[in-house]
Amino acid sequence: MVQHILDTPIEYLKGIGPSRAEMLRKEIEVSTFGEMLQYYPFRYVDRSKFYNVSDINSDAAWVQLKGKITSIQTIGAGRTARLVMTFKDQTGEIELIWFQGIKWIKEKVALGKEYIIFGKPNLFNGRFNFTHPDIEPEEEELIVQNEPLQPYYSTSEKLKSRGFTPKSFVRIMRTLISQVHKFIPETLSQELIKSAGLMNRTEALISIHFPRDPRSLVKALERLKFDELFFIQLQLLRLKYIRMEKVKSRIFGTIGDHFNDFYRKNLPFELTNAQKKVVREIRADLGSGKQMNRLLQGDVGSGKTLVALMSMLIALDNGCQACLMAPTEILAAQHYKTISNMLNGLPIEVSILTGSTRKAARVDLHNRLESGQLHILIGTHALLEQKVQFHNLGLVVIDEQHRFGVAQRARLWEKSEVPPHVLVMTATPIPRTLAMTLYGDLDISVIDELPPGRKPVKTYHFYEKDRFRVFRFMMEQIEQGRQVYMVYPLINESDKLELQALKEGIDNVMRYFPIPQYHISIVHGQLKAGEKESEMKRFVEKKTQIMVATTVIEVGVDVPNASVMVIENAERFGLSQLHQLRGRVGRGADQSHCILMSSYKLTSDGRKRLETMVRTTDGFEIAEVDLHLRGPGDLQGTQQSGLVGLKLASLVKDEKLLKIAREFAYRTLDEDPHLEKAENQPMVKYLQRSEYDWGKIS
């Protein structure tokens, strides 16, 4: 049974019917009146203005002409066929060309009749033409005097073949709005609409399809974008409120010997102000009685592991155990080594559990963990196994958390009767707008300083002609006892041509750095896991001076002695990848260098990426540039549309509106945490009807 007119199947709209409805479902994923109402125009054109053929020049974007067709001919046959018409007005003539829909267009047009042509002029062989323009008889023009801005809707060749032209979408929208405009529910409280200075929702939905003037279009866009951003924030903040209210956790009120002895005796270096601030934020969370759910962002080498360890020591001081889960064995081993070294001489038991841990060692580890003798356990997905049972788990730290699924993280929490506190870490700088959307239900801490003694990596951009200059520099660094990474952008590990290019690159390196004077580790996707581990280990143990790799070198792998990173075909990497790769060097006290090798053929975006890398080492600035170049895109491996269902709003262009929407979401929940007040019921109903599972975003 249809609960609301907007849920009515689209086939019941006049002029659609079952077969055309099926086409709409397949081509544009529109099934109901409500979904069609949110099939927004992608542009608007002022159709009140007409041009002459003689007015057309290189600056003309979209042009509307009035005149007659003087010739029609089909050139070629089959797939190569094209329809060419000559269009003439009082000032000149121009060609109109179609490569598809030829039969349908040809039947529609007659010689000598007046037509209105609308399209984008192209310059070909010194002459302008129109490719696939809109063509309508003059008397059928849809424009009316009070609607100069005509909406244009995306369509496809399949839809056009069934009569769904941009113009027919206008007719469909007129019919739809005439049927539903009295029944469009409001989604916000009247007080919020007034406070935020917004248009009401019905007026906004009508105006976005048929704006009276440019101002009404701007106000409609503002209202509908606000809705999209507001409801993401409202639901994420609701989750946070519910968790803080309902999910109680242990109160870690004691700062005892474990923490204090470490701070006085073992602290490897003075904490930066950023680290001190984050430790204070974490201490406040742990002592609140509410479950900590905090995201720790920190650039590569900023000292996140030290902050995580100090958090774990607070758990130990309050009689609890802690664990740290990393996405790979190499990274888990790195954490184990770092934390064991930091805790040297203190009475704290630390162990590591990975897929490679032998059976006998596992049995002993399980016993010590369950009895409480083992204080800190570091590991990979192996920590999630049913056999791994803690005596009293109080804090879970998850590194590079986006590499783990929600269900995997939840399995760790289930290993304690009282929900443990959670600290998730990432070395991928996340712009503020994206962090508010991806992690709106988490508290966020940022370490934006490097520890003392760390020198920013110097970055250079060279072309292929500089190859041997780069090799000489590598040789000088190796002679000083340093090591070098060389990374190749093998996009497809099964591509024989690319693998061949890699092998040629390796041969080139080996000719310049011959055995036995030099030794090289090689890591690529066609090696077995054990072989990869072995090659990485040789480099870590300084048995090789150069590592040639095709895969992105593991985040967090720490080789302080590696001081040079050479990135081949750097223009083929994204900014975030380049920044992560650069972070593999500069981890010791010596000056480190990142060399970006590229071809001369660079796109404007490619050049901007390389220029940004040379100019700055600030990961957050780089992430902002990346966000503006690519859009929210793939920063967390999820496309924007799938991420939050944004149809109109942009996390890049609408940052100011996002902040306003978040403030109103905070204000709404501060005044009515459970959305129980009568004026907030439209919000509740909208959330119940919403197709997006907002709560699963982060």
Phi and psi in degrees as a GROMACS rama.xvg file:
@    title "Ramachandran Plot"
@    xaxis  label "Phi"
@    yaxis  label "Psi"
@TYPE xy
-74.8176  121.321  VAL-2
-79.9437  -26.3393  GLN-3
-149.903  150.576  HIS-4
-57.9484  -31.161  ILE-5
-70.1596  -16.0854  LEU-6
-87.2075  -2.26154  ASP-7
-61.9605  131.011  THR-8
-57.79  141.489  PRO-9
-63.854  -22.7776  ILE-10
-63.6851  -17.9978  GLU-11
-86.8016  1.47972  TYR-12
-81.0072  135.603  LEU-13
-53.7191  128.521  LYS-14
91.4537  -1.42031  GLY-15
-98.1385  -73.8484  ILE-16
79.9283  167.601  GLY-17
-60.2568  -46.268  PRO-18
-71.22  -40.8224  SER-19
-69.4993  -31.7771  ARG-20
-63.7198  -40.4086  ALA-21
-62.9147  -38.1396  GLU-22
-63.3941  -42.5293  MET-23
-63.2368  -39.2792  LEU-24
-61.6548  -44.8234  ARG-25
-72.4337  -42.1039  LYS-26
-84.792  -39.9514  GLU-27
-128.787  10.1646  ILE-28
56.9353  43.4338  GLU-29
-112.246  121.422  VAL-30
-120.909  -22.1693  SER-31
-130.847  169.658  THR-32
-56.716  -43.9241  PHE-33
-62.5569  -40.7375  GLY-34
-68.7135  -36.7159  GLU-35
-66.668  -37.2914  MET-36
-62.1403  -29.1895  LEU-37
-98.2891  17.0837  GLN-38
-91.369  88.9198  TYR-39
-82.2883  153.521  TYR-40
-62.098  150.282  PRO-41
-98.0962  -11.9853  PHE-42
-161.982  168.208  ARG-43
-130.757  142.415  TYR-44
-128.602  135.111  VAL-45
-76.724  98.458  ASP-46
-90.9911  11.1023  ARG-47
-84.4142  -12.1383  SER-48
-106.168  134.393  LYS-49
-114.553  143.43  PHE-50
-107.404  163.71  TYR-51
-98.8376  153.752  ASN-52
-54.9745  -37.7587  VAL-53
-69.7423  -15.0757  SER-54
-79.3902  -17.5651  ASP-55
-68.1193  129.514  ILE-56
-144.871  -176.174  ASN-57
-65.7023  -20.5132  SER-58
-85.0677  -12.0877  ASP-59
-69.0388  128.26  ALA-60
-92.9495  -81.6137  ALA-61
-111.86  132.805  TRP-62
-128.43  139.619  VAL-63
-116.826  128.345  GLN-64
-124.673  155.366  LEU-65
-128.07  127.27  LYS-66
179.8  -160.772  GLY-67
-119.462  153.938  LYS-68
-88.0721  123.747  ILE-69
-106.539  -15.922  THR-70
-154.458  148.928  SER-71
-136.954  126.298  ILE-72
-148.3  145.947  GLN-73
-101.962  126.18  THR-74
-111.169  132.094  ILE-75
80.9171  -178.735  GLY-76
-145.287  160.959  ALA-77
62.5237  -135.148  GLY-78
-68.0899  -23.2061  ARG-79
-91.246  1.64196  THR-80
-67.2835  145.252  ALA-81
-142.315  146.691  ARG-82
-100.275  126.178  LEU-83
-123.076  125.255  VAL-84
-120.433  150.978  MET-85
-104.245  126.324  THR-86
-111.548  135.198  PHE-87
-134.45  135.64  LYS-88
-123.262  -168.578  ASP-89
-70.0241  -10.5055  GLN-90
-109.4  -10.8141  THR-91
162.558  -171.96  GLY-92
-135.103  159.588  GLU-93
-150.78  150.318  ILE-94
-86.8848  142.417  GLU-95
-114.264  131.32  LEU-96
-128.397  135.99  ILE-97
-127.598  135.846  TRP-98
-105.314  -15.9619  PHE-99
-134.062  159.167  GLN-100
64.5737  27.3924  GLY-101
-60.2162  -47.4855  ILE-102
-61.4708  -44.2929  LYS-103
-65.7114  -44.1649  TRP-104
-65.7765  -42.6898  ILE-105
-61.5475  -39.49  LYS-106
-69.7914  -23.6364  GLU-107
-84.377  -20.6194  LYS-108
-111.779  141.877  VAL-109
-127.016  145.515  ALA-110
-65.7033  142.861  LEU-111
80.2349  -3.47112  GLY-112
-91.9974  149.897  LYS-113
-77.3127  132.049  GLU-114
-133.32  156.355  TYR-115
-107.387  125.071  ILE-116
-109.155  136.362  ILE-117
-137.243  130.797  PHE-118
178.884  -172.134  GLY-119
-108.364  118.879  LYS-120
-70.9941  140.887  PRO-121
-115.633  147.822  ASN-122
-102.624  119.006  LEU-123
-136.125  123.609  PHE-124
52.5234  40.4218  ASN-125
79.951  1.67521  GLY-126
-126.358  145.039  ARG-127
-83.4391  147.696  PHE-128
-148.472  172.691  ASN-129
-117.078  131.858  PHE-130
-106.33  125.332  THR-131
51.0607  52.3988  HIS-132
-75.0579  162.272  PRO-133
-75.7174  140.299  ASP-134
-138.299  123.326  ILE-135
-136.838  141.859  GLU-136
-58.389  143.557  PRO-137
-56.9465  -38.9786  GLU-138
-71.8871  -15.6011  GLU-139
-94.5116  7.75525  GLU-140
-57.7471  133.118  GLU-141
-84.669  -20.0414  LEU-142
-64.67  135.762  ILE-143
-114.689  163.161  VAL-144
-60.4713  -38.0328  GLN-145
-89.6964  8.12597  ASN-146
-129.462  71.0461  GLU-147
-70.5514  -25.2151  PRO-148
-89.4638  109.104  LEU-149
-93.0772  129.735  GLN-150
-74.447  147.321  PRO-151
-123.003  129.464  TYR-152
-110.168  142.833  TYR-153
-64.4805  141.098  SER-154
-140.999  -176.764  THR-155
-138.133  167.797  SER-156
-62.0256  -37.5317  GLU-157
-64.0862  -42.6092  LYS-158
-66.8446  -40.8443  LEU-159
-60.0976  -36.8031  LYS-160
-65.3557  -21.4298  SER-161
-101.907  15.7265  ARG-162
89.0987  6.01979  GLY-163
-87.8381  72.4948  PHE-164
-84.5925  165.775  THR-165
-52.6511  -36.3111  PRO-166
-70.7081  -38.2235  LYS-167
-69.4133  -28.3581  SER-168
-63.6871  -34.5846  PHE-169
-61.4022  -44.9227  VAL-170
-62.5456  -43.6985  ARG-171
-59.8357  -43.3375  ILE-172
-66.4375  -37.2728  MET-173
-60.7134  -45.4248  ARG-174
-62.7984  -46.2115  THR-175
-60.735  -48.9535  LEU-176
-65.6715  -35.6909  ILE-177
-63.0763  -29.2161  SER-178
-84.2624  -33.7013  GLN-179
-109.722  -9.17781  VAL-180
-61.1455  -26.9416  HIS-181
-80.877  -7.99084  LYS-182
-119.289  9.2876  PHE-183
-74.3231  118.778  ILE-184
-76.7697  145.044  PRO-185
-75.4437  147.77  GLU-186
-112.05  -12.7912  THR-187
-118.637  159.665  LEU-188
-71.7274  152.397  SER-189
-62.1037  -35.4494  GLN-190
-63.8152  -42.5107  GLU-191
-65.6276  -43.619  LEU-192
-57.7538  -42.7444  ILE-193
-68.912  -45.9786  LYS-194
-63.1747  -38.8879  SER-195
-87.0712  -4.76237  ALA-196
65.7486  42.4614  GLY-197
-101.056  155.918  LEU-198
-74.3043  151.033  MET-199
-71.609  160.059  ASN-200
-67.1208  -39.7228  ARG-201
-60.7293  -48.2471  THR-202
-62.534  -37.9067  GLU-203
-64.3178  -43.3962  ALA-204
-69.577  -33.6446  LEU-205
-70.2325  -43.7576  ILE-206
-70.5476  -27.2298  SER-207
-72.9206  -26.3308  ILE-208
-88.4898  -40.1505  HIS-209
-134.993  73.8759  PHE-210
-67.8366  138.114  PRO-211
-70.6015  -34.3125  ARG-212
-161.548  171.865  ASP-213
-57.617  -35.8756  PRO-214
-64.8724  -41.8158  ARG-215
-65.9178  -31.533  SER-216
-67.2136  -43.5564  LEU-217
-60.6318  -44.9151  VAL-218
-66.1881  -37.0676  LYS-219
-65.5342  -45.2924  ALA-220
-61.6044  -42.1914  LEU-221
-59.9922  -44.7623  GLU-222
-65.67  -46.1329  ARG-223
-72.968  -34.3683  LEU-224
-65.7428  -42.0925  LYS-225
-56.2812  -46.6021  PHE-226
-54.9982  -48.906  ASP-227
-58.7783  -47.5792  GLU-228
-73.6159  -38.2802  LEU-229
-63.0916  -44.636  PHE-230
-72.9723  -28.1419  PHE-231
-62.6589  -50.9742  ILE-232
-65.154  -41.0086  GLN-233
-59.338  -46.4533  LEU-234
-71.2097  -39.4336  GLN-235
-64.426  -43.0498  LEU-236
-69.2373  -32.2998  LEU-237
-60.437  -44.7448  ARG-238
-58.24  -41.7148  LEU-239
-64.2432  -44.9636  LYS-240
-60.8305  -45.727  TYR-241
-61.6755  -44.4061  ILE-242
-62.8236  -43.2897  ARG-243
-66.9389  -31.1045  MET-244
-81.5036  -41.4567  GLU-245
-99.9539  -34.6442  LYS-246
-91.0357  96.1121  VAL-247
-84.8564  149.549  LYS-248
-136.517  175.555  SER-249
-64.6523  145.997  ARG-250
-91.0556  114.315  ILE-251
-94.2778  82.509  PHE-252
-89.8  -10.9728  GLY-253
-101.112  131.8  THR-254
-111.334  104.759  ILE-255
-113.431  -151.328  GLY-256
-65.1742  -39.6231  ASP-257
-57.4631  -50.6065  HIS-258
-66.8824  -49.5665  PHE-259
-66.7645  -42.0466  ASN-260
-63.0188  -42.0386  ASP-261
-61.6714  -44.7537  PHE-262
-64.0411  -40.4672  TYR-263
-78.3008  -38.6284  ARG-264
-105.377  -34.4887  LYS-265
-114.237  -6.58204  ASN-266
-57.325  119.966  LEU-267
-69.1995  -25.8525  PRO-268
-160.801  161.373  PHE-269
-60.1012  132.873  GLU-270
-64.5516  143.787  LEU-271
-74.1996  163.645  THR-272
-60.0912  -36.213  ASN-273
-64.6433  -41.6377  ALA-274
-65.2612  -41.8147  GLN-275
-60.3971  -43.1735  LYS-276
-61.1913  -44.2534  LYS-277
-66.5776  -40.8869  VAL-278
-60.8069  -39.722  VAL-279
-63.1853  -41.8818  ARG-280
-62.7003  -42.0939  GLU-281
-67.9399  -42.0955  ILE-282
-59.8267  -40.4805  ARG-283
-63.6425  -42.7273  ALA-284
-60.3051  -48.628  ASP-285
-66.3656  -25.1347  LEU-286
-95.3649  3.40472  GLY-287
-85.0616  -19.3373  SER-288
86.7606  -6.90127  GLY-289
-104.642  151.262  LYS-290
-65.7683  124.79  GLN-291
-71.162  135.332  MET-292
-141.015  80.1108  ASN-293
-118.443  136.823  ARG-294
-98.1951  125.761  LEU-295
-106.217  109.035  LEU-296
-97.9844  135.157  GLN-297
-159.078  135.931  GLY-298
-61.4962  163.446  ASP-299
-53.7166  128.349  VAL-300
79.6166  12.9549  GLY-301
-84.9954  -7.73887  SER-302
97.008  32.6186  GLY-303
-66.7218  -38.9034  LYS-304
-61.7123  -39.2896  THR-305
-63.1753  -43.2297  LEU-306
-63.013  -42.0384  VAL-307
-61.8611  -42.1828  ALA-308
-63.3499  -43.3081  LEU-309
-63.2316  -33.12  MET-310
-66.8194  -41.1355  SER-311
-65.4915  -34.7124  MET-312
-66.5748  -32.947  LEU-313
-63.52  -40.8332  ILE-314
-60.9444  -43.6051  ALA-315
-62.3918  -40.1954  LEU-316
-64.4854  -18.0334  ASP-317
-108.259  24.5046  ASN-318
76.7082  19.2537  GLY-319
-117.591  163.575  CYS-320
-97.6696  166.325  GLN-321
-137.738  155.204  ALA-322
-138.658  156.319  CYS-323
-130.198  123.398  LEU-324
-111.05  127.918  MET-325
-119.019  155.613  ALA-326
-76.2449  -17.8886  PRO-327
-136.212  159.372  THR-328
-63.2046  -40.5996  GLU-329
-60.9752  -45.0762  ILE-330
-68.5778  -39.9461  LEU-331
-61.4718  -44.2729  ALA-332
-63.0069  -38.3499  ALA-333
-61.9173  -46.6795  GLN-334
-62.0281  -42.4559  HIS-335
-60.6483  -45.7756  TYR-336
-64.0485  -46.2224  LYS-337
-61.9941  -48.4442  THR-338
-69.3451  -39.9074  ILE-339
-60.5202  -43.7256  SER-340
-63.2571  -41.5474  ASN-341
-65.2574  -31.9792  MET-342
-93.344  7.05547  LEU-343
-53.017  126.636  ASN-344
90.5975  -8.2348  GLY-345
-98.1867  146.67  LEU-346
-76.7106  60.2743  PRO-347
-126.001  125.681  ILE-348
-88.228  123.012  GLU-349
-124.447  135.138  VAL-350
-135.38  166.78  SER-351
-125.293  140.55  ILE-352
-132.536  118.472  LEU-353
-135.546  179.718  THR-354
-61.8659  -22.4624  GLY-355
-88.2441  -7.46808  SER-356
-63.3812  127.924  THR-357
-68.7191  158.279  ARG-358
-60.1502  -45.8519  LYS-359
-61.9254  -42.0113  ALA-360
-66.3515  -35.3663  ALA-361
-62.4323  -45.381  ARG-362
-59.1893  -46.7844  VAL-363
-62.6874  -42.6634  ASP-364
-63.0796  -45.2997  LEU-365
-58.1301  -42.4391  HIS-366
-65.1637  -45.0318  ASN-367
-68.8474  -33.791  ARG-368
-67.7758  -43.7855  LEU-369
-72.0607  -28.6313  GLU-370
-84.177  -15.4382  SER-371
94.8154  -1.30548  GLY-372
-66.1796  -32.1159  GLN-373
-90.4635  122.522  LEU-374
-91.6152  -44.2715  HIS-375
-127.361  126.219  ILE-376
-115.732  127.529  LEU-377
-113.771  138.987  ILE-378
-173.15  -171.727  GLY-379
-104.953  -152.135  THR-380
-57.4234  -17.6129  HIS-381
-58.071  -24.8124  ALA-382
-63.5072  -22.042  LEU-383
-80.9242  -11.1536  LEU-384
-59.5341  146.895  GLU-385
-57.5403  -35.4243  GLN-386
-67.8144  -21.6808  LYS-387
-79.7164  103.977  VAL-388
-122.352  129.112  GLN-389
-91.1175  156.387  PHE-390
-76.283  -42.4389  HIS-391
-162.86  76.7002  ASN-392
-76.5987  122.108  LEU-393
-115.311  -22.1071  GLY-394
-143.799  131.102  LEU-395
-114.415  126.159  VAL-396
-112.679  128.936  VAL-397
-120.706  120.23  ILE-398
-93.6901  143.479  ASP-399
46.2295  57.8525  GLU-400
-59.2747  -25.2492  GLN-401
-67.8565  -9.9746  HIS-402
-83.3588  -6.01291  ARG-403
-115.198  145.356  PHE-404
-78.643  162.582  GLY-405
-59.0083  -43.5216  VAL-406
-63.2804  -37.8771  ALA-407
-64.0126  -44.1537  GLN-408
-63.8861  -40.0173  ARG-409
-62.7003  -32.8446  ALA-410
-64.5854  -28.8611  ARG-411
-69.6631  -41.4286  LEU-412
-63.326  -30.8135  TRP-413
-71.6457  -6.65421  GLU-414
-83.6651  11.1013  LYS-415
-140.907  138.601  SER-416
-63.3715  -41.6124  GLU-417
-96.1494  127.54  VAL-418
-52.9276  127.486  PRO-419
-73.711  158.788  PRO-420
-69.7928  149.706  HIS-421
-127.693  128.84  VAL-422
-123.798  116.803  LEU-423
-108.269  140.018  VAL-424
-121.355  148.496  MET-425
-145.824  140.273  THR-426
-96.6594  2.67467  ALA-427
-90.8682  107.235  THR-428
-59.3551  133.123  PRO-429
-117.48  121.062  ILE-430
-55.8427  150.364  PRO-431
-56.1725  -42.9182  ARG-432
-62.7585  -39.2601  THR-433
-73.7307  -37.2707  LEU-434
-62.6835  -38.9385  ALA-435
-63.8406  -26.696  MET-436
-94.5027  -44.3847  THR-437
-71.0303  -39.554  LEU-438
-126.028  38.229  TYR-439
-62.4082  -21.1698  GLY-440
-94.0942  -0.661039  ASP-441
-104.107  152.564  LEU-442
-81.8632  142.775  ASP-443
-119.666  129.22  ILE-444
-116.306  145.943  SER-445
-129.267  129.73  VAL-446
-101.847  109.921  ILE-447
-116.467  26.9589  ASP-448
-130.271  148.878  GLU-449
-89.679  147.988  LEU-450
-60.8014  155.804  PRO-451
-60.1533  143.961  PRO-452
94.7859  -18.5337  GLY-453
-81.6947  128.24  ARG-454
-100.614  136.227  LYS-455
-57.9222  141.566  PRO-456
-71.5873  131.877  VAL-457
-82.3311  131.581  LYS-458
-119.494  136.762  THR-459
-131.172  152.561  TYR-460
-117.673  121.082  HIS-461
-125.879  155.391  PHE-462
-101.248  172.047  TYR-463
-56.1579  -32.2264  GLU-464
-62.9682  -19.8701  LYS-465
-91.7995  8.32276  ASP-466
-49.2347  -51.7786  ARG-467
-74.6497  -23.3155  PHE-468
-65.1429  -40.5894  ARG-469
-66.6177  -43.1767  VAL-470
-59.9516  -40.4443  PHE-471
-64.0056  -39.0825  ARG-472
-65.1508  -41.5395  PHE-473
-58.9306  -43.3833  MET-474
-62.1672  -42.4437  MET-475
-60.8393  -42.4372  GLU-476
-65.6965  -41.2681  GLN-477
-64.747  -39.0671  ILE-478
-63.1169  -26.338  GLU-479
-85.8315  6.09464  GLN-480
91.5421  6.84661  GLY-481
-86.7331  169.977  ARG-482
-121.304  161.576  GLN-483
-132.287  136.07  VAL-484
-98.2124  140.184  TYR-485
-128.181  120.022  MET-486
-115.499  130.181  VAL-487
-108.865  141.58  TYR-488
-86.3111  68.5895  PRO-489
-74.999  103.96  LEU-490
-74.4771  -41.8419  ILE-491
-123.309  108.58  ASN-492
-61.7611  -19.0169  GLU-493
-95.8606  -3.71036  SER-494
-75.3548  115.012  ASP-495
-64.0619  -37.3246  LYS-496
-64.555  -43.7964  LEU-497
-68.9832  -38.3684  GLU-498
-63.7313  -37.1004  LEU-499
-63.8361  -41.1336  GLN-500
-62.2218  -39.616  ALA-501
-62.6977  -47.1646  LEU-502
-62.3414  -38.3715  LYS-503
-63.3383  -39.1872  GLU-504
-62.8596  -42.8583  GLY-505
-64.4253  -42.8841  ILE-506
-58.7272  -41.0989  ASP-507
-61.6156  -44.7214  ASN-508
-64.4377  -42.4541  VAL-509
-66.519  -31.4455  MET-510
-66.3749  -36.857  ARG-511
-84.8824  -26.6757  TYR-512
-122.886  73.9228  PHE-513
-75.2473  152.18  PRO-514
-74.468  146.355  ILE-515
-93.2798  1.62234  PRO-516
-65.7195  -33.7775  GLN-517
-127.666  152.124  TYR-518
-129.378  139.399  HIS-519
-124.287  132.893  ILE-520
-93.4643  141.364  SER-521
-127.589  126.201  ILE-522
-129.756  121.777  VAL-523
-147.359  170.626  HIS-524
-66.4929  -17.2786  GLY-525
-87.5243  -3.59132  GLN-526
-78.9512  149.938  LEU-527
-71.8617  158.745  LYS-528
-55.2421  -43.1178  ALA-529
-63.2357  -37.8326  GLY-530
-68.1977  -40.2607  GLU-531
-59.8122  -48.672  LYS-532
-56.6469  -43.7531  GLU-533
-63.627  -43.9255  SER-534
-66.4938  -41.1524  GLU-535
-62.6856  -41.4936  MET-536
-63.5041  -39.9293  LYS-537
-60.5183  -38.6442  ARG-538
-70.6189  -44.7665  PHE-539
-58.5433  -38.3717  VAL-540
-85.7672  10.0527  GLU-541
64.7498  22.1205  LYS-542
-79.8037  -17.5225  LYS-543
-125.585  149.144  THR-544
-96.3298  -24.2211  GLN-545
-126.78  133.341  ILE-546
-112.686  119.196  MET-547
-99.7336  121.708  VAL-548
-134.144  148.585  ALA-549
-105.389  -28.8276  THR-550
-87.752  154.37  THR-551
-62.1333  125.395  VAL-552
-63.5317  136.496  ILE-553
-48.7648  132.29  GLU-554
-59.5302  131.15  VAL-555
92.5451  -11.4791  GLY-556
-66.4302  122.849  VAL-557
-111.241  106.92  ASP-558
-123.565  87.4246  VAL-559
-56.2625  -24.9636  PRO-560
-77.5429  -15.7565  ASN-561
-79.2645  119.011  ALA-562
-118.423  -3.9208  SER-563
-130.172  131.135  VAL-564
-120.701  114.663  MET-565
-104.742  121.464  VAL-566
-110.968  111.774  ILE-567
-78.8985  144.803  GLU-568
47.1445  50.3307  ASN-569
-58.5398  -24.4306  ALA-570
-66.4553  -14.0729  GLU-571
-89.1491  -3.31761  ARG-572
-100.32  151.935  PHE-573
-77.8999  163.853  GLY-574
-60.7108  -43.3536  LEU-575
-64.5875  -37.5754  SER-576
-64.0241  -45.0214  GLN-577
-59.8443  -42.0662  LEU-578
-66.797  -40.5113  HIS-579
-63.3181  -43.1889  GLN-580
-63.4706  -43.3847  LEU-581
-60.7466  -30.4753  ARG-582
-69.1306  -8.52728  GLY-583
-73.1511  -18.7687  ARG-584
-113.06  171.172  VAL-585
81.8377  21.1953  GLY-586
-99.1342  -0.789025  ARG-587
-115.314  -169.12  GLY-588
-83.4297  -16.2811  ALA-589
-77.5784  154.807  ASP-590
-65.5809  129.82  GLN-591
-112.674  162.093  SER-592
-136.341  140.841  HIS-593
-121.372  124.513  CYS-594
-114.079  118.794  ILE-595
-98.1478  112.24  LEU-596
-96.3883  133.632  MET-597
-145.582  166.792  SER-598
-81.3228  171.937  SER-599
-74.8771  -25.3317  TYR-600
-80.5707  97.2207  LYS-601
-120.616  136.169  LEU-602
-72.9292  166.679  THR-603
-63.0311  -38.2465  SER-604
-66.9716  -41.2619  ASP-605
-60.5242  -43.8771  GLY-606
-64.1925  -40.7904  ARG-607
-62.8254  -39.4684  LYS-608
-62.3004  -48.1246  ARG-609
-67.1673  -39.2323  LEU-610
-62.768  -39.4784  GLU-611
-63.4601  -43.3938  THR-612
-62.5114  -39.9015  MET-613
-69.833  -34.9685  VAL-614
-76.2897  -37.446  ARG-615
-140.334  153.025  THR-616
-112.862  5.20077  THR-617
-75.5794  109.912  ASP-618
-60.574  -33.1612  GLY-619
-74.3108  -36.941  PHE-620
-64.6091  -41.404  GLU-621
-63.0276  -40.9907  ILE-622
-64.6284  -36.9696  ALA-623
-64.5971  -44.2959  GLU-624
-61.263  -42.4193  VAL-625
-61.7642  -41.9314  ASP-626
-62.5144  -39.8167  LEU-627
-74.0538  -31.4832  HIS-628
-74.8452  -43.3625  LEU-629
-105.027  -13.6005  ARG-630
78.5388  179.881  GLY-631
-61.5559  -30.7186  PRO-632
32.0046  -117.45  GLY-633
-110.68  23.9311  ASP-634
-59.6749  -33.0484  LEU-635
-116.24  21.9232  GLN-636
78.8767  14.5874  GLY-637
-133.447  129.646  THR-638
-68.1045  152.115  GLN-639
-56.8021  -43.1674  GLN-640
-62.9054  -41.2999  SER-641
-74.0067  -27.4681  GLY-642
-65.3252  -54.2672  LEU-643
-136.366  5.4672  VAL-644
67.4782  34.2932  GLY-645
-78.0997  123.026  LEU-646
-98.3929  -34.7979  LYS-647
-119.359  -41.5874  LEU-648
-72.6559  150.093  ALA-649
-124.623  131.238  SER-650
-69.0134  -18.4383  LEU-651
-85.2973  -53.8952  VAL-652
-81.6265  -23.1898  LYS-653
-111.378  35.7449  ASP-654
-59.6815  -42.3051  GLU-655
-62.2626  -43.5755  LYS-656
-67.4339  -34.9237  LEU-657
-61.2744  -43.8778  LEU-658
-64.1497  -40.5872  LYS-659
-64.0646  -44.4789  ILE-660
-61.3772  -40.4945  ALA-661
-65.4535  -40.231  ARG-662
-61.8032  -42.2631  GLU-663
-68.1111  -33.8129  PHE-664
-65.3068  -44.2727  ALA-665
-58.9355  -47.7128  TYR-666
-62.0304  -41.8474  ARG-667
-60.945  -45.9101  THR-668
-76.0322  -28.7754  LEU-669
-63.3771  -38.8827  ASP-670
-83.1535  -26.7226  GLU-671
-149.598  74.8281  ASP-672
-55.6249  -30.6688  PRO-673
-104.449  8.58516  HIS-674
49.631  52.5728  LEU-675
-98.8196  -18.3307  GLU-676
-67.5782  149.56  LYS-677
-59.3033  -39.8752  ALA-678
-68.2007  -17.5309  GLU-679
-95.389  2.07284  ASN-680
-64.2174  -32.3127  GLN-681
-57.7571  -35.7903  PRO-682
-65.6202  -44.347  MET-683
-60.9067  -44.7902  VAL-684
-64.3867  -39.0067  LYS-685
-65.3219  -42.856  TYR-686
-62.5619  -37.7659  LEU-687
-66.9767  -34.694  GLN-688
-84.3331  -18.9822  ARG-689
-60.4941  138.589  SER-690
-78.8145  -14.568  GLU-691
-93.5705  138.035  TYR-692
-89.099  79.7799  ASP-693
-56.8029  -30.4423  TRP-694
-70.0804  -12.7504  GLY-695
-100.253  5.7578  LYS-696
-60.9229  -50.8551  ILE-697
